């Protein structure tokens, strides 16, 4: 996230899947950078329950969890794959 300071992309994929603890996202400055770099779409991958229970992140993750929690990808062969939040 630190390298995106001052930059934007159309789509941002934020991977938090290897996180076992909230860690550096508790820093509000890093959270703001992570959540504000996407112009068209922000996709966050991670354990929702871990981050939703963090006091500093509750307002942000409450807004994220109010949105769809599934991602549908279409393979080049035409078959769709769906991932759903657990």
C-alpha positions in Angstrom: 0.0 0.0 0.0 2.8 2.4 0.8 4.0 2.5 -2.8 0.5 3.6 -4.0 0.7 6.9 -2.0 -0.4 9.6 -4.4 -1.3 7.1 -7.2 -4.6 5.7 -8.5 -5.6 2.8 -10.7 -9.0 1.9 -12.3 -9.2 -1.3 -10.3 -7.4 -2.3 -7.2 -7.2 -5.9 -5.8 -6.3 -5.7 -2.1 -5.2 -9.1 -0.9 -5.3 -9.7 2.9 -5.7 -13.4 2.7 -2.4 -14.2 4.4 -3.1 -12.0 7.3 -3.6 -13.7 10.7 -3.6 -10.4 12.6 -4.8 -7.0 11.5 -1.3 -5.5 11.8 -0.4 -2.4 9.9 -3.9 -1.7 8.6 -4.7 -0.4 12.1 -2.8 2.7 11.0 -5.6 4.9 9.7 -3.3 6.5 7.1 -2.6 3.1 5.5 -6.3 2.3 5.6 -7.1 5.5 3.8 -4.5 4.8 1.1 -5.8 1.2 0.7 -9.5 2.3 0.3 -9.0 5.3 -1.9 -6.7 4.2 -4.7 -9.4 2.7 -7.0 -11.3 4.8 -9.4 -13.7 2.2 -10.8 -13.5 -0.9 -8.5 -12.0 -2.0 -5.2 -11.9 -5.8 -4.5 -10.7 -6.8 -1.0 -9.8 -10.4 -0.4 -9.4 -11.6 3.1 -11.1 -13.0 6.2 -14.0 -10.6 6.7 -14.5 -11.6 10.4 -10.9 -10.8 11.3 -11.1 -7.3 10.1 -14.7 -6.6 11.0 -13.9 -7.2 14.7 -11.1 -4.6 14.7 -12.2 -1.4 16.4 -10.2 0.9 14.2 -11.6 -0.7 11.0 -15.2 -1.3 12.0 -16.7 1.8 10.1 -14.8 0.9 6.9 -15.5 -2.8 6.9 -19.1 -2.3 7.8 -19.5 -0.3 4.6 -17.6 -3.0 2.6 -19.7 -5.8 4.0 -22.9 -4.0 3.0 -21.8 -4.6 -0.6 -21.8 -7.9 -2.5 -19.4 -10.4 -1.1 -19.2 -12.6 -4.2 -16.8 -12.4 -7.1 -17.6 -14.0 -10.4 -14.9 -14.7 -12.8 -15.3 -15.9 -16.4 -12.6 -18.2 -17.7 -11.4 -18.0 -21.3 -13.3 -21.3 -21.9 -16.6 -19.6 -20.9 -17.0 -21.4 -17.6 -17.9 -19.1 -14.6 -16.2 -19.5 -11.2 -17.8 -17.9 -8.1 -16.0 -17.1 -4.8 -18.1 -16.2 -1.8 -17.2 -14.7 1.5 -17.1 -17.2 4.3 
